Amino acid sequence: MISILTTDISETFVYLPQTIGTFALIWIVLIVRRIILAKNSKSEKKYFYVEDLFMALLFGYIVFVAYVVFFSRLPGSRFDVDLVPGSSWGIDSQGDAYNIENILLFIPLGFLICVSLKNMPPLVAVIICCFVSVLIEFFQHKTGRGFCQADDIITNTIGALIGVILAKIVNVNLIKKQRSL
């Protein structure tokens, strides 16, 4: 199964140029916005904000996810619907790999939503990711670009939950480190 996972994941690297381009463009726009706001303000002129970096990473990652779940597939190639939870587990190694890949795909999304939108409660971030997953499944079904499966929504949400938990752990550790300085 490890070879299936590494092959599938390595195939997504072709979308990195679009992802990096989106990230760079959004980050430049956010920096320019900060510079303009700082020039119009009498407050401390600070041009680099970690929040802007994470927001740009979030937008770049959204583009990456869109390429992986939509644009990597031919329209009209898949129309099946499977709404039985757990039905795709244990059938074969490829199906199990897809489930693991879905979890891995949404870990960064949950993490980046949490760190980009710091005031958002963790549960809301998980719910947003679940809703995004439902939208992906809906549009994959309507365009024929992917199977509509309940397991995808479940595994994506599990991945988002892991990402949110990791973001909270990182945030708590950063707060502890700042207090000790």
C-alpha positions in Angstrom: 0.0 0.0 0.0 2.9 2.3 0.6 3.9 2.1 -3.0 0.4 3.0 -4.1 0.3 6.0 -1.7 3.7 7.3 -2.9 2.8 6.9 -6.5 -0.6 8.6 -6.1 0.8 11.5 -4.0 3.8 12.0 -6.4 1.4 12.4 -9.3 -0.1 15.5 -7.6 3.3 17.3 -7.7 2.4 18.5 -11.3 0.0 21.0 -9.6 2.7 22.6 -7.5 3.5 25.4 -10.1 -0.1 26.6 -10.0 -0.2 26.3 -6.2 3.1 28.2 -5.8 2.0 30.8 -8.3 -1.3 31.4 -6.5 0.4 31.5 -3.1 3.0 34.1 -4.4 0.4 36.3 -6.1 -1.9 36.4 -3.0 1.1 37.0 -0.7 2.3 39.9 -2.8 -1.2 41.4 -2.9 -1.5 41.1 0.9 2.0 42.7 1.4 1.1 45.6 -0.9 -2.1 46.0 1.0 -0.2 46.2 4.3 2.2 48.7 2.8 -0.6 50.9 1.6 -2.4 50.7 4.9 0.8 51.4 6.8 1.4 54.6 4.7 -2.1 55.8 5.5 -1.7 55.1 9.2 0.3 56.7 12.0 0.7 53.4 13.7 3.9 51.3 13.7 4.9 50.5 10.1 5.1 46.7 9.9 4.9 45.2 6.5 5.3 41.5 7.3 2.6 39.7 9.1 2.6 35.9 9.6 -1.2 36.0 9.2 -0.7 37.1 5.6 1.7 34.3 4.9 -0.8 31.7 6.3 -3.7 33.3 4.3 -1.6 33.1 1.1 -0.8 29.5 1.9 -4.5 28.8 2.5 -5.4 30.2 -0.9 -2.6 28.3 -2.6 -3.6 25.1 -1.0 -7.3 25.6 -2.0 -6.0 25.8 -5.6 -4.0 22.6 -5.1 -7.1 20.8 -3.7 -9.2 22.0 -6.7 -6.6 20.6 -9.2 -6.4 17.3 -7.3 -10.2 16.7 -7.0 -11.5 18.3 -10.2 -9.0 19.3 -12.9 -6.9 16.1 -12.7 -9.9 14.1 -14.0 -11.7 14.0 -17.3 -15.3 15.4 -17.1 -17.9 12.7 -17.5 -15.5 9.9 -16.5 -17.1 9.0 -13.1 -20.8 9.2 -12.0 -21.2 6.5 -9.3 -22.7 7.4 -5.9 -22.0 5.4 -2.7 -23.6 6.8 0.4 -23.0 3.8 2.7 -20.4 4.8 5.3 -17.4 2.4 5.5 -18.2 0.7 2.2 -14.9 1.6 0.6 -12.7 0.3 3.4 -11.0 -3.1 3.2 -12.0 -4.0 -0.3 -8.6 -3.5 -1.9 -5.3 -1.7 -1.3 -6.1 1.0 -3.8 -9.4 1.9 -2.1 -7.7 2.0 1.3 -5.0 4.2 -0.2 -7.7 6.6 -1.5 -9.2 6.9 1.9 -5.8 7.6 3.5 -5.1 10.1 0.8 -8.4 11.9 1.5 -7.3 12.2 5.2 -3.9 13.5 4.2 -5.4 16.0 1.7 -7.6 17.7 4.3 -5.0 17.9 7.2 -3.3 21.0 5.7 -6.7 22.5 5.0 -7.9 22.2 8.6 -4.5 23.4 9.8 -4.4 26.5 7.5 -8.0 27.5 8.2 -7.3 27.5 11.9 -4.0 29.4 11.7 -5.3 31.9 9.1 -8.5 32.7 10.9 -7.3 32.7 14.5 -10.6 33.8 16.0 -12.5 30.9 14.5 -13.6 28.2 16.9 -12.0 24.8 16.1 -15.4 23.2 15.7 -16.4 25.8 13.1 -13.2 25.1 11.2 -14.0 21.4 11.1 -17.6 22.1 10.0 -16.4 24.4 7.2 -14.0 21.6 6.0 -16.9 19.1 6.1 -19.0 21.5 4.1 -16.2 22.0 1.6 -16.0 18.2 1.3 -19.8 17.9 0.7 -19.5 20.6 -2.0 -16.6 18.7 -3.6 -18.5 15.5 -3.7 -21.6 17.3 -5.1 -19.7 19.0 -7.9 -17.6 15.8 -8.7 -20.9 14.0 -9.1 -22.5 16.7 -11.2 -19.5 17.1 -13.5 -18.6 13.4 -13.6 -15.1 14.1 -12.3 -15.3 11.8 -9.3 -17.3 9.3 -7.4 -19.7 10.7 -4.8 -18.9 8.7 -1.7 -19.9 9.2 1.9 -16.5 7.8 2.9 -14.8 10.7 1.1 -16.7 13.2 3.3 -15.9 11.2 6.4 -12.2 10.8 5.7 -11.9 14.4 4.6 -13.5 15.6 7.8 -11.2 13.3 9.8 -8.2 14.9 8.0 -9.5 18.4 8.8 -10.0 17.5 12.4 -6.4 16.3 12.6 -5.3 19.5 11.0 -7.3 21.6 13.5 -5.9 19.7 16.4 -2.3 20.2 15.1 -3.0 23.9 14.6 -4.2 24.2 18.2 -1.1 22.3 19.5 1.2 24.6 17.5 -0.7 27.6 18.8 -0.5 26.6 22.4 3.2 25.9 22.1 3.8 29.3 20.5 1.9 31.0 23.3 4.0 29.2 25.9 7.2 30.1 24.1 6.2 33.8 23.9 5.4 33.9 27.6 8.8 32.4 28.5 10.6 35.2 26.5 
